[in-house]
Amino acid sequence: MLVSIVMAVYNGKEHLYEAINGIANQTYNNWECIIVNDGSQDSTKEILNSLHDKRFKVIHLKKNHGAANALNTGIAQAKGEWIAIHDADDISLSNRIEQQINHVKKNPDLVAVCSHIRCFSNDVSVSQKVLFQYAYNRNSLNTNKEIQSYLFYGCPICHGSVLFSKNAFYKAGGYNNNYKIAYDYDLWSRLSFVGPIENIPEVLYEYRIYHDSLSNKNIIQTGIESIKISNEYINRYFFKNHNRFPKYILIGTKASCDYFIHQVLSNDSNKPVFIIDSYFSRCDKVIHKLLKENIADIALILENTSTKNIDKFIKNNQLLNLNENVFKIWNPLN
């Protein structure tokens, strides 16, 4: 089974050799690697042109159009039935592809499989706590059910650790070029409707964290894209079961509700039927009335420090079922 490893790189000279060496040392032998240079302005082009391994194919783009576009370009050239994504500053352990292929062979219904990760950093300003927390968040969800449930809230998968079916990728619509940072989260939210995704509970990928990464340098844009994708996923999930978008209550602080309306909703978007800017202990009767009388279908809770009692609130209200008629969305204003 041929695996096409696809990498997008932009100004990646510092860590590119490490990433390439990790790919070249794979125990699984039936692979090709397509590296798309997304208009780099450093010595990335020279590094890639120095490769003499025929298993590597290099595509140079004249201008930088973003990782989503570069990955779509690389996957379009891929010959393999399965696509392994690899970020240009990370490292795959030597048995990564072999373990993932063995897993999909044993579970032929899967459309994608990722793996546990180890986080590391050459940036002294990145604490061990940050490394542990990021790895914990990506390593704590293994089953398809767990991954699908977390997709309502945020991205549960480390992008570079994923192996997915090329056929399923195109059924899902590929990467959305409109997203410059959270394009991976957007893809998983659509791919999950094509088929199941699982996480192998074994560290097969090493993920580098540093303060100058794209997502860290663009926290505001990351937040905007993530909350949009969460909302789109919930709408798509509800639409699948009801053939219409949900009528919803929006719950959170005034600042978070204003942020959601301003950043997520356009003039033609599905608007909330009711907005609650209140503590949960004071609004349970209103929520009950709106849901019970079918004025609203679901409640969207914008989670932040003032909503720390969300889980207790949901648990104590029999009418509310998490990820059925009430959904928590990560709020960038935390």
BALOBA-1460 file (C-alpha; in Angstrom, 3 decimals):
// residues 334
<rec num="1" residu="m" x="0.000" y="0.000" z="0.000"/>
<rec num="2" residu="l" x="1.627" y="3.225" z="-1.162"/>
<rec num="3" residu="v" x="1.569" y="6.093" z="1.348"/>
<rec num="4" residu="s" x="2.064" y="9.662" z="0.158"/>
<rec num="5" residu="i" x="3.643" y="11.827" z="2.838"/>
<rec num="6" residu="v" x="2.764" y="15.469" z="2.164"/>
<rec num="7" residu="m" x="4.497" y="18.461" z="3.699"/>
<rec num="8" residu="a" x="3.975" y="22.191" z="3.239"/>
<rec num="9" residu="v" x="6.892" y="24.422" z="4.192"/>
<rec num="10" residu="y" x="7.328" y="28.171" z="4.355"/>
<rec num="11" residu="n" x="10.662" y="29.633" z="5.485"/>
<rec num="12" residu="g" x="11.436" y="26.377" z="7.250"/>
<rec num="13" residu="k" x="15.210" y="26.140" z="6.908"/>
<rec num="14" residu="e" x="15.863" y="25.836" z="10.655"/>
<rec num="15" residu="h" x="14.169" y="22.480" z="11.236"/>
<rec num="16" residu="l" x="13.630" y="21.089" z="7.734"/>
<rec num="17" residu="y" x="16.560" y="18.643" z="7.798"/>
<rec num="18" residu="e" x="15.254" y="17.041" z="11.011"/>
<rec num="19" residu="a" x="11.796" y="16.588" z="9.516"/>
<rec num="20" residu="i" x="13.185" y="15.089" z="6.300"/>
<rec num="21" residu="n" x="15.469" y="12.689" z="8.194"/>
<rec num="22" residu="g" x="12.543" y="11.443" z="10.263"/>
<rec num="23" residu="i" x="10.675" y="10.633" z="7.046"/>
<rec num="24" residu="a" x="13.654" y="9.010" z="5.339"/>
<rec num="25" residu="n" x="14.201" y="6.659" z="8.300"/>
<rec num="26" residu="q" x="10.709" y="5.132" z="8.294"/>
<rec num="27" residu="t" x="10.539" y="1.364" z="8.803"/>
<rec num="28" residu="y" x="7.645" y="1.261" z="6.331"/>
<rec num="29" residu="n" x="9.223" y="1.281" z="2.889"/>
<rec num="30" residu="n" x="6.377" y="1.835" z="0.420"/>
<rec num="31" residu="w" x="6.109" y="5.612" z="0.514"/>
<rec num="32" residu="e" x="6.689" y="8.779" z="-1.450"/>
<rec num="33" residu="c" x="7.100" y="12.246" z="-0.007"/>
<rec num="34" residu="i" x="5.808" y="15.397" z="-1.671"/>
<rec num="35" residu="i" x="7.167" y="18.631" z="-0.222"/>
<rec num="36" residu="v" x="5.547" y="21.882" z="-1.312"/>
<rec num="37" residu="n" x="7.670" y="24.983" z="-0.857"/>
<rec num="38" residu="d" x="5.072" y="27.690" z="-0.322"/>
<rec num="39" residu="g" x="7.044" y="30.622" z="-1.731"/>
<rec num="40" residu="s" x="9.769" y="30.596" z="0.940"/>
<rec num="41" residu="q" x="12.154" y="33.534" z="1.062"/>
<rec num="42" residu="d" x="14.924" y="31.855" z="3.078"/>
<rec num="43" residu="s" x="17.180" y="28.957" z="2.001"/>
<rec num="44" residu="t" x="14.338" y="26.398" z="2.021"/>
<rec num="45" residu="k" x="14.463" y="26.140" z="-1.777"/>
<rec num="46" residu="e" x="18.184" y="25.369" z="-1.781"/>
<rec num="47" residu="i" x="17.781" y="22.733" z="0.939"/>
<rec num="48" residu="l" x="15.028" y="20.981" z="-0.999"/>
<rec num="49" residu="n" x="16.937" y="21.154" z="-4.282"/>
<rec num="50" residu="s" x="19.843" y="19.378" z="-2.596"/>
<rec num="51" residu="l" x="17.748" y="16.252" z="-1.981"/>
<rec num="52" residu="h" x="18.895" y="13.327" z="-4.121"/>
<rec num="53" residu="d" x="16.517" y="10.712" z="-2.725"/>
<rec num="54" residu="k" x="14.108" y="9.777" z="-5.534"/>
<rec num="55" residu="r" x="11.355" y="9.093" z="-3.012"/>
<rec num="56" residu="f" x="11.094" y="12.857" z="-2.444"/>
<rec num="57" residu="k" x="9.264" y="15.067" z="-4.909"/>
<rec num="58" residu="v" x="9.593" y="18.838" z="-4.526"/>
<rec num="59" residu="i" x="7.122" y="21.455" z="-5.759"/>
<rec num="60" residu="h" x="8.155" y="25.104" z="-5.635"/>
<rec num="61" residu="l" x="5.364" y="27.668" z="-5.577"/>
<rec num="62" residu="k" x="6.364" y="31.154" z="-6.702"/>
<rec num="63" residu="k" x="4.195" y="32.947" z="-4.156"/>
<rec num="64" residu="n" x="3.043" y="32.198" z="-0.642"/>
<rec num="65" residu="h" x="-0.671" y="31.330" z="-0.591"/>
<rec num="66" residu="g" x="-0.888" y="29.578" z="2.780"/>
<rec num="67" residu="a" x="-0.507" y="26.028" z="4.045"/>
<rec num="68" residu="a" x="-4.012" y="24.885" z="3.075"/>
<rec num="69" residu="n" x="-3.393" y="25.724" z="-0.576"/>
<rec num="70" residu="a" x="0.074" y="24.145" z="-0.491"/>
<rec num="71" residu="l" x="-1.259" y="20.922" z="1.028"/>
<rec num="72" residu="n" x="-4.068" y="20.735" z="-1.538"/>
<rec num="73" residu="t" x="-1.424" y="21.173" z="-4.253"/>
<rec num="74" residu="g" x="0.714" y="18.371" z="-2.839"/>
<rec num="75" residu="i" x="-2.167" y="15.950" z="-2.330"/>
<rec num="76" residu="a" x="-3.307" y="16.541" z="-5.932"/>
<rec num="77" residu="q" x="0.073" y="15.127" z="-7.019"/>
<rec num="78" residu="a" x="-0.018" y="12.191" z="-4.612"/>
<rec num="79" residu="k" x="-0.118" y="8.666" z="-6.013"/>
<rec num="80" residu="g" x="-0.906" y="6.915" z="-2.741"/>
<rec num="81" residu="e" x="-4.342" y="5.863" z="-1.487"/>
<rec num="82" residu="w" x="-3.380" y="7.126" z="1.965"/>
<rec num="83" residu="i" x="-1.982" y="10.556" z="2.815"/>
<rec num="84" residu="a" x="0.308" y="11.124" z="5.789"/>
<rec num="85" residu="i" x="0.583" y="14.771" z="6.765"/>
<rec num="86" residu="h" x="3.893" y="16.010" z="8.138"/>
<rec num="87" residu="d" x="4.666" y="19.476" z="9.451"/>
<rec num="88" residu="a" x="8.024" y="20.917" z="8.428"/>
<rec num="89" residu="d" x="9.254" y="21.577" z="11.972"/>
<rec num="90" residu="d" x="8.242" y="18.264" z="13.586"/>
<rec num="91" residu="i" x="9.677" y="14.747" z="13.680"/>
<rec num="92" residu="s" x="8.042" y="11.389" z="12.951"/>
<rec num="93" residu="l" x="9.345" y="8.408" z="14.884"/>
<rec num="94" residu="s" x="10.742" y="5.693" z="12.617"/>
<rec num="95" residu="n" x="7.767" y="3.338" z="13.089"/>
<rec num="96" residu="r" x="5.042" y="5.961" z="12.639"/>
<rec num="97" residu="i" x="3.814" y="5.036" z="9.147"/>
<rec num="98" residu="e" x="4.140" y="1.299" z="9.760"/>
<rec num="99" residu="q" x="2.026" y="1.482" z="12.917"/>
<rec num="100" residu="q" x="-0.629" y="3.649" z="11.295"/>
<rec num="101" residu="i" x="-0.920" y="1.445" z="8.206"/>
<rec num="102" residu="n" x="-1.226" y="-1.639" z="10.421"/>
<rec num="103" residu="h" x="-3.998" y="0.105" z="12.333"/>
<rec num="104" residu="v" x="-6.071" y="0.982" z="9.261"/>
<rec num="105" residu="k" x="-5.601" y="-2.534" z="7.878"/>
<rec num="106" residu="k" x="-7.092" y="-3.918" z="11.089"/>
<rec num="107" residu="n" x="-9.859" y="-1.270" z="11.029"/>
<rec num="108" residu="p" x="-10.831" y="-0.859" z="7.349"/>
<rec num="109" residu="d" x="-13.805" y="1.389" z="8.111"/>
<rec num="110" residu="l" x="-11.526" y="4.204" z="9.306"/>
<rec num="111" residu="v" x="-11.022" y="7.294" z="7.148"/>
<rec num="112" residu="a" x="-8.209" y="8.689" z="9.294"/>
<rec num="113" residu="v" x="-5.895" y="7.776" z="12.128"/>
<rec num="114" residu="c" x="-3.646" y="9.999" z="14.210"/>
<rec num="115" residu="s" x="-1.316" y="9.187" z="17.099"/>
<rec num="116" residu="h" x="-0.243" y="10.336" z="20.510"/>
<rec num="117" residu="i" x="2.479" y="12.962" z="20.468"/>
<rec num="118" residu="r" x="5.437" y="14.111" z="22.511"/>
<rec num="119" residu="c" x="5.882" y="17.879" z="22.738"/>
<rec num="120" residu="f" x="9.300" y="19.467" z="22.819"/>
<rec num="121" residu="s" x="10.818" y="22.894" z="22.350"/>
<rec num="122" residu="n" x="14.141" y="24.598" z="21.701"/>
<rec num="123" residu="d" x="12.566" y="27.807" z="22.998"/>
<rec num="124" residu="v" x="13.563" y="28.297" z="26.657"/>
<rec num="125" residu="s" x="10.524" y="30.525" z="27.174"/>
<rec num="126" residu="v" x="8.204" y="27.544" z="26.605"/>
<rec num="127" residu="s" x="7.581" y="25.894" z="29.977"/>
<rec num="128" residu="q" x="7.302" y="22.196" z="30.720"/>
<rec num="129" residu="k" x="3.739" y="22.892" z="31.848"/>
<rec num="130" residu="v" x="2.842" y="24.196" z="28.375"/>
<rec num="131" residu="l" x="4.431" y="21.149" z="26.726"/>
<rec num="132" residu="f" x="2.623" y="18.750" z="29.041"/>
<rec num="133" residu="q" x="-0.766" y="20.458" z="28.654"/>
<rec num="134" residu="y" x="-0.659" y="20.494" z="24.854"/>
<rec num="135" residu="a" x="0.337" y="16.819" z="24.691"/>
<rec num="136" residu="y" x="-2.308" y="15.900" z="27.263"/>
<rec num="137" residu="n" x="-5.047" y="17.617" z="25.253"/>
<rec num="138" residu="r" x="-4.072" y="15.716" z="22.088"/>
<rec num="139" residu="n" x="-3.417" y="12.357" z="23.791"/>
<rec num="140" residu="s" x="-6.535" y="12.061" z="25.950"/>
<rec num="141" residu="l" x="-9.023" y="11.326" z="23.149"/>
<rec num="142" residu="n" x="-8.666" y="8.010" z="21.316"/>
<rec num="143" residu="t" x="-12.010" y="6.696" z="20.113"/>
<rec num="144" residu="n" x="-14.053" y="8.085" z="17.245"/>
<rec num="145" residu="k" x="-16.858" y="8.988" z="19.669"/>
<rec num="146" residu="e" x="-14.487" y="10.973" z="21.889"/>
<rec num="147" residu="i" x="-12.963" y="12.795" z="18.914"/>
<rec num="148" residu="q" x="-16.348" y="13.644" z="17.391"/>
<rec num="149" residu="s" x="-17.636" y="14.985" z="20.714"/>
<rec num="150" residu="y" x="-14.617" y="17.242" z="21.214"/>
<rec num="151" residu="l" x="-14.933" y="18.627" z="17.686"/>
<rec num="152" residu="f" x="-17.905" y="20.672" z="18.918"/>
<rec num="153" residu="y" x="-15.515" y="22.479" z="21.248"/>
<rec num="154" residu="g" x="-12.183" y="22.633" z="19.442"/>
<rec num="155" residu="c" x="-9.488" y="20.702" z="17.589"/>
<rec num="156" residu="p" x="-8.666" y="17.352" z="19.252"/>
<rec num="157" residu="i" x="-5.988" y="16.191" z="16.795"/>
<rec num="158" residu="c" x="-2.351" y="17.070" z="16.110"/>
<rec num="159" residu="h" x="-2.327" y="17.896" z="12.412"/>
<rec num="160" residu="g" x="1.083" y="16.486" z="11.521"/>
<rec num="161" residu="s" x="0.339" y="13.107" z="13.102"/>
<rec num="162" residu="v" x="-2.599" y="12.267" z="10.826"/>
<rec num="163" residu="l" x="-2.853" y="9.616" z="8.117"/>
<rec num="164" residu="f" x="-6.067" y="9.814" z="6.091"/>
<rec num="165" residu="s" x="-7.712" y="8.227" z="3.066"/>
<rec num="166" residu="k" x="-7.242" y="10.357" z="-0.037"/>
<rec num="167" residu="n" x="-10.674" y="9.304" z="-1.256"/>
<rec num="168" residu="a" x="-12.276" y="10.429" z="2.037"/>
<rec num="169" residu="f" x="-10.291" y="13.684" z="1.892"/>
<rec num="170" residu="y" x="-11.852" y="14.589" z="-1.454"/>
<rec num="171" residu="k" x="-15.304" y="13.496" z="-0.295"/>
<rec num="172" residu="a" x="-14.924" y="15.935" z="2.601"/>
<rec num="173" residu="g" x="-13.929" y="18.723" z="0.195"/>
<rec num="174" residu="g" x="-10.194" y="19.017" z="0.962"/>
<rec num="175" residu="y" x="-8.566" y="21.845" z="2.885"/>
<rec num="176" residu="n" x="-10.449" y="25.148" z="2.858"/>
<rec num="177" residu="n" x="-8.079" y="27.847" z="1.575"/>
<rec num="178" residu="n" x="-10.100" y="30.512" z="3.382"/>
<rec num="179" residu="y" x="-8.694" y="29.316" z="6.701"/>
<rec num="180" residu="k" x="-5.060" y="30.323" z="7.200"/>
<rec num="181" residu="i" x="-4.469" y="28.787" z="10.642"/>
<rec num="182" residu="a" x="-7.252" y="26.402" z="11.721"/>
<rec num="183" residu="y" x="-7.568" y="24.698" z="8.299"/>
<rec num="184" residu="d" x="-6.823" y="21.330" z="9.924"/>
<rec num="185" residu="y" x="-9.626" y="21.689" z="12.484"/>
<rec num="186" residu="d" x="-11.988" y="22.603" z="9.653"/>
<rec num="187" residu="l" x="-10.983" y="19.491" z="7.693"/>
<rec num="188" residu="w" x="-11.498" y="17.118" z="10.637"/>
<rec num="189" residu="s" x="-14.926" y="18.649" z="11.304"/>
<rec num="190" residu="r" x="-15.961" y="17.693" z="7.757"/>
<rec num="191" residu="l" x="-14.016" y="14.445" z="7.480"/>
<rec num="192" residu="s" x="-15.782" y="13.116" z="10.587"/>
<rec num="193" residu="f" x="-19.022" y="13.002" z="8.570"/>
<rec num="194" residu="v" x="-17.366" y="10.784" z="5.937"/>
<rec num="195" residu="g" x="-16.227" y="8.098" z="8.385"/>
<rec num="196" residu="p" x="-14.635" y="7.328" z="11.745"/>
<rec num="197" residu="i" x="-11.340" y="8.763" z="12.986"/>
<rec num="198" residu="e" x="-9.224" y="7.153" z="15.707"/>
<rec num="199" residu="n" x="-6.131" y="8.036" z="17.714"/>
<rec num="200" residu="i" x="-3.466" y="5.369" z="18.257"/>
<rec num="201" residu="p" x="-2.527" y="5.467" z="21.972"/>
<rec num="202" residu="e" x="1.188" y="5.383" z="21.240"/>
<rec num="203" residu="v" x="3.630" y="8.263" z="20.738"/>
<rec num="204" residu="l" x="4.607" y="8.209" z="17.054"/>
<rec num="205" residu="y" x="5.135" y="11.927" z="16.433"/>
<rec num="206" residu="e" x="7.172" y="14.678" z="18.078"/>
<rec num="207" residu="y" x="5.558" y="18.096" z="17.983"/>
<rec num="208" residu="r" x="7.684" y="21.235" z="18.314"/>
<rec num="209" residu="i" x="6.228" y="24.199" z="20.205"/>
<rec num="210" residu="y" x="7.629" y="27.712" z="20.013"/>
<rec num="211" residu="h" x="6.271" y="31.197" z="20.562"/>
<rec num="212" residu="d" x="6.840" y="32.269" z="16.959"/>
<rec num="213" residu="s" x="4.600" y="29.562" z="15.474"/>
<rec num="214" residu="l" x="1.812" y="30.710" z="13.173"/>
<rec num="215" residu="s" x="-0.962" y="30.073" z="15.686"/>
<rec num="216" residu="n" x="0.898" y="31.694" z="18.582"/>
<rec num="217" residu="k" x="1.764" y="34.796" z="16.563"/>
<rec num="218" residu="n" x="-1.863" y="35.137" z="15.467"/>
<rec num="219" residu="i" x="-3.855" y="34.331" z="18.601"/>
<rec num="220" residu="i" x="-6.776" y="36.575" z="17.616"/>
<rec num="221" residu="q" x="-7.083" y="35.082" z="14.120"/>
<rec num="222" residu="t" x="-6.738" y="31.561" z="15.537"/>
<rec num="223" residu="g" x="-9.613" y="32.279" z="17.908"/>
<rec num="224" residu="i" x="-11.836" y="33.738" z="15.196"/>
<rec num="225" residu="e" x="-11.285" y="30.780" z="12.861"/>
<rec num="226" residu="s" x="-11.753" y="28.201" z="15.625"/>
<rec num="227" residu="i" x="-15.043" y="29.594" z="16.904"/>
<rec num="228" residu="k" x="-16.370" y="29.859" z="13.335"/>
<rec num="229" residu="i" x="-15.509" y="26.215" z="12.671"/>
<rec num="230" residu="s" x="-17.124" y="25.077" z="15.928"/>
<rec num="231" residu="n" x="-20.331" y="26.864" z="14.975"/>
<rec num="232" residu="e" x="-20.258" y="25.434" z="11.436"/>
<rec num="233" residu="y" x="-19.721" y="21.919" z="12.801"/>
<rec num="234" residu="i" x="-22.668" y="22.203" z="15.186"/>
<rec num="235" residu="n" x="-24.898" y="23.560" z="12.397"/>
<rec num="236" residu="r" x="-23.802" y="20.762" z="10.065"/>
<rec num="237" residu="y" x="-24.353" y="18.129" z="12.753"/>
<rec num="238" residu="f" x="-27.865" y="19.407" z="13.495"/>
<rec num="239" residu="f" x="-28.680" y="19.846" z="9.792"/>
<rec num="240" residu="k" x="-27.774" y="16.194" z="9.136"/>
<rec num="241" residu="n" x="-30.442" y="15.048" z="11.590"/>
<rec num="242" residu="h" x="-33.120" y="17.685" z="10.997"/>
<rec num="243" residu="n" x="-32.579" y="19.026" z="7.444"/>
<rec num="244" residu="r" x="-32.485" y="22.597" z="8.731"/>
<rec num="245" residu="f" x="-30.196" y="24.764" z="10.819"/>
<rec num="246" residu="p" x="-30.980" y="24.936" z="14.543"/>
<rec num="247" residu="k" x="-32.762" y="27.703" z="16.358"/>
<rec num="248" residu="y" x="-30.444" y="28.432" z="19.251"/>
<rec num="249" residu="i" x="-29.948" y="30.286" z="22.498"/>
<rec num="250" residu="l" x="-26.580" y="31.988" z="22.855"/>
<rec num="251" residu="i" x="-25.260" y="32.019" z="26.419"/>
<rec num="252" residu="g" x="-22.216" y="33.788" z="27.820"/>
<rec num="253" residu="t" x="-20.891" y="37.080" z="29.085"/>
<rec num="254" residu="k" x="-21.903" y="40.192" z="27.173"/>
<rec num="255" residu="a" x="-18.377" y="40.506" z="25.796"/>
<rec num="256" residu="s" x="-18.273" y="36.892" z="24.568"/>
<rec num="257" residu="c" x="-21.761" y="37.094" z="23.010"/>
<rec num="258" residu="d" x="-20.864" y="40.343" z="21.245"/>
<rec num="259" residu="y" x="-17.625" y="38.754" z="20.023"/>
<rec num="260" residu="f" x="-19.486" y="35.723" z="18.657"/>
<rec num="261" residu="i" x="-22.094" y="37.826" z="16.849"/>
<rec num="262" residu="h" x="-19.512" y="40.219" z="15.404"/>
<rec num="263" residu="q" x="-16.856" y="37.689" z="14.369"/>
<rec num="264" residu="v" x="-18.887" y="34.592" z="13.484"/>
<rec num="265" residu="l" x="-22.227" y="35.730" z="12.140"/>
<rec num="266" residu="s" x="-22.627" y="37.449" z="8.798"/>
<rec num="267" residu="n" x="-25.805" y="39.177" z="7.656"/>
<rec num="268" residu="d" x="-27.197" y="35.957" z="6.228"/>
<rec num="269" residu="s" x="-26.041" y="33.671" z="9.053"/>
<rec num="270" residu="n" x="-28.313" y="31.720" z="11.336"/>
<rec num="271" residu="k" x="-29.024" y="34.189" z="14.162"/>
<rec num="272" residu="p" x="-29.743" y="33.264" z="17.812"/>
<rec num="273" residu="v" x="-33.398" y="33.413" z="18.821"/>
<rec num="274" residu="f" x="-32.402" y="34.470" z="22.321"/>
<rec num="275" residu="i" x="-29.248" y="35.806" z="23.994"/>
<rec num="276" residu="i" x="-28.598" y="35.251" z="27.687"/>
<rec num="277" residu="d" x="-25.956" y="37.350" z="29.386"/>
<rec num="278" residu="s" x="-26.219" y="35.945" z="32.880"/>
<rec num="279" residu="y" x="-24.881" y="33.462" z="35.391"/>
<rec num="280" residu="f" x="-26.233" y="29.979" z="34.809"/>
<rec num="281" residu="s" x="-27.835" y="29.705" z="38.219"/>
<rec num="282" residu="r" x="-30.105" y="32.597" z="37.219"/>
<rec num="283" residu="c" x="-31.106" y="31.544" z="33.732"/>
<rec num="284" residu="d" x="-32.048" y="27.867" z="33.980"/>
<rec num="285" residu="k" x="-35.808" y="28.582" z="33.926"/>
<rec num="286" residu="v" x="-35.472" y="30.681" z="30.780"/>
<rec num="287" residu="i" x="-33.480" y="27.956" z="29.025"/>
<rec num="288" residu="h" x="-35.998" y="25.310" z="30.079"/>
<rec num="289" residu="k" x="-38.913" y="27.358" z="28.770"/>
<rec num="290" residu="l" x="-37.271" y="28.112" z="25.413"/>
<rec num="291" residu="l" x="-36.282" y="24.492" z="24.785"/>
<rec num="292" residu="k" x="-39.442" y="22.865" z="26.143"/>
<rec num="293" residu="e" x="-41.734" y="25.111" z="24.093"/>
<rec num="294" residu="n" x="-39.590" y="24.536" z="20.964"/>
<rec num="295" residu="i" x="-38.793" y="28.223" z="20.673"/>
<rec num="296" residu="a" x="-35.173" y="27.076" z="20.492"/>
<rec num="297" residu="d" x="-33.630" y="23.731" z="19.546"/>
<rec num="298" residu="i" x="-30.248" y="23.996" z="21.243"/>
<rec num="299" residu="a" x="-28.216" y="26.155" z="23.611"/>
<rec num="300" residu="l" x="-24.711" y="27.332" z="22.682"/>
<rec num="301" residu="i" x="-22.558" y="28.130" z="25.705"/>
<rec num="302" residu="l" x="-19.500" y="30.316" z="25.137"/>
<rec num="303" residu="e" x="-17.160" y="28.966" z="27.763"/>
<rec num="304" residu="n" x="-14.914" y="31.292" z="29.752"/>
<rec num="305" residu="t" x="-13.806" y="31.887" z="33.322"/>
<rec num="306" residu="s" x="-17.252" y="33.125" z="34.330"/>
<rec num="307" residu="t" x="-18.874" y="29.890" z="33.132"/>
<rec num="308" residu="k" x="-16.816" y="27.531" z="35.281"/>
<rec num="309" residu="n" x="-19.978" y="25.834" z="36.584"/>
<rec num="310" residu="i" x="-21.157" y="24.781" z="33.118"/>
<rec num="311" residu="d" x="-20.764" y="21.038" z="33.660"/>
<rec num="312" residu="k" x="-22.554" y="21.134" z="37.007"/>
<rec num="313" residu="f" x="-25.310" y="23.258" z="35.494"/>
<rec num="314" residu="i" x="-25.856" y="20.798" z="32.629"/>
<rec num="315" residu="k" x="-25.709" y="17.757" z="34.923"/>
<rec num="316" residu="n" x="-28.347" y="19.190" z="37.261"/>
<rec num="317" residu="n" x="-30.816" y="19.962" z="34.462"/>
<rec num="318" residu="q" x="-32.557" y="16.876" z="33.090"/>
<rec num="319" residu="l" x="-33.708" y="18.677" z="29.968"/>
<rec num="320" residu="l" x="-30.115" y="19.354" z="28.902"/>
<rec num="321" residu="n" x="-27.925" y="16.740" z="27.226"/>
<rec num="322" residu="l" x="-24.387" y="17.726" z="26.311"/>
<rec num="323" residu="n" x="-23.700" y="17.529" z="22.561"/>
<rec num="324" residu="e" x="-27.369" y="16.863" z="21.878"/>
<rec num="325" residu="n" x="-29.232" y="20.038" z="22.757"/>
<rec num="326" residu="v" x="-26.535" y="21.959" z="24.576"/>
<rec num="327" residu="f" x="-23.027" y="22.605" z="23.248"/>
<rec num="328" residu="k" x="-19.971" y="24.188" z="24.796"/>
<rec num="329" residu="i" x="-17.808" y="26.295" z="22.461"/>
<rec num="330" residu="w" x="-14.297" y="27.418" z="23.323"/>
<rec num="331" residu="n" x="-14.354" y="31.180" z="23.807"/>
<rec num="332" residu="p" x="-11.219" y="33.057" z="22.651"/>
<rec num="333" residu="l" x="-11.926" y="35.802" z="25.194"/>
<rec num="334" residu="n" x="-10.908" y="33.498" z="28.074"/>
